[in-house]
């Protein structure tokens, strides 16, 4: 049916998305603009401001305007756009995504599509236990050696926390470093004072047939002493002494294992103790053998477990409704409006990838969407409209 010509009224039939101003052509100069849909619209209809416009009408005429990726309308007119008809005008955008591919990612990522919801990757609020030292030196039998690292025969002068005095001791130089102080858990030996610590010993020469000359483990409970455990294929001794001392401005731990290992010649040369502490004069870790020839005795295998920094991911939902996070990288949760979801990762990988989904309708039956009906600066009047509008979840 032809559209009648009425003075001062611009009639425009609309059957596709795009600019209503462009579709009106020369008629856009008229003060009254009447737009009528002649087909369903997939996408967006936009309307720019024109000072000549005094009245604007958009009649859906039983047709729908659906935009799956944004707002169905963008009106920037200073004149209110009046909606009429029974066709639905809706955004069906219900999902958002966010990702950071860098494993070194940290800090806050803002998700503008989800009303500036955020993902905060924290580097200092989650820790997990991991192997810090895992020295496995094998048998070494082919070379006639136990395969370990020797204590050596030369005394090293260290400061002991249990006495506060210096002493010359047979220190294993491989572990006498500040790096091992950190790995052992600092001056409190936090990672040695654990049930999962283990250390085994061997001899520099295997002629006596003693591939493992002794084994020690940490206490069954923090600060404890006595008892046995297992390590490196056999029974291990727990500490005989496990004490703390206010020393050099800190709280230092001193640990000792009596008769921790046997000497060469199948132990006929005696049994020897092991002491562990941090030398306050140098900040280095001390593993010392008490008695015997240092060069004949070796540390073989060592296992130290302790906490290390992981990553904590916190999603904050700034939407007006709940959303469902999926992808398990690392989120898989339903998050209420204004609430948070937390996921911990036992690694230093700060990358993530998520998909958020909304659903449902408001009390008036309007389906929620991640975009408003119009994302422009102009206003709408739906008094004479009988269709169903989507409503923003923002």
ABEGO torsion letter per residue (X at the ends): XBBBBBBGBBBBBBABBEBAAAAAEAAAABABBBBBBABBBBEBBBBBBBAABABBBBBAGGBBBBBAABBABBBABABBBBBBEABBBBBABABBBBBBABAABBEBBBBAAAGGBBBBBBAAABBBBBBABBBBAEAGAAAGBAGBBBAEABBBBBBBAAAGBBBBBBBBAAABBAAAAAAAGEAAGAAAABAABBBBBBBABAAAGBABAEBBBBBABBGBBEEBBBBGGBBBBBBABBBBBBBGGBBBBBBBBBGABBBBGGGAAEBBBBBBBBBAAAGBBBBBBBEEBAAABBBBBBBBBBBBBBBBBBBBBABABBBBBBGGOABBBBBBBGBBBBBBBBBABABBBBBBBBBEBBAAGBBBBABBABABABBBBAAABABBBBBBAX
